[in-house]
Amino acid sequence: MNYFGNKGQLAATGAGTITIAGIAFNQLALLGVAAGIVIAGAVLVRLTWRRGKSVGDQ
């Protein structure tokens, strides 16, 4: 048995492209979605839980 028939190349790992409902999303799109979620969370906290307080208020 030859386990190195593919010239010793390792299999590709990670989220290269994810397909959801027939739409393919690459790594850059996934990074953009993750950044958008973080920004939306920060805005949501600022507009709800910290309403009426300045940045320095506790």
N, C-alpha and C positions, 0 to 999 in steps of 0.2 A: 504494500500500500504506500502510495506517495501522497503525503499530506501537503506537500509544497508544489503541487502541480500548477498553481497560479503564480509561480515565480516568487513566492514568499511575501506577497503583498497582503497586508491586513485588510480586513473588511472595513468599509466605511461605517463610522459610528456617529451618533449624535442626531440632532433634528435637522437634517439637510433641507427637506421639504416635507410639510405636513399637508395632507389633503383633507378638507372638511367640506362635505356636501358637493363634491366635484370641483372645488376651487382649491388650487395649490397655493400654499403660502410658503415663501422661502424664509431664510434666517433673518433677513433684514426686516421683513414684514412682522415676524414674531417679536423682534426687538422693539419695533415701533409700537406694537400692541402692548407689550409689557411696560414701556415707558409711559404710554397713555394711561394705563391703569394706575400707575404710581402717581402721576400728575393729577388725575381725576380724584384719587383718594386724598391727596393733600388739599385740593380745592374744596372737597366735600367736608373735610375736618374744619377748614377755615371758615366755611360758610354756615356750618351747623353748630358744632360743639364750641367753637371759639367766637361765636357771633358777638359783636360789640366790644371785643377786647383787642388791644393793640398787640404787636409782636412781643413786647416786653412784659405784658401782664401775665400773672399766673392765675 
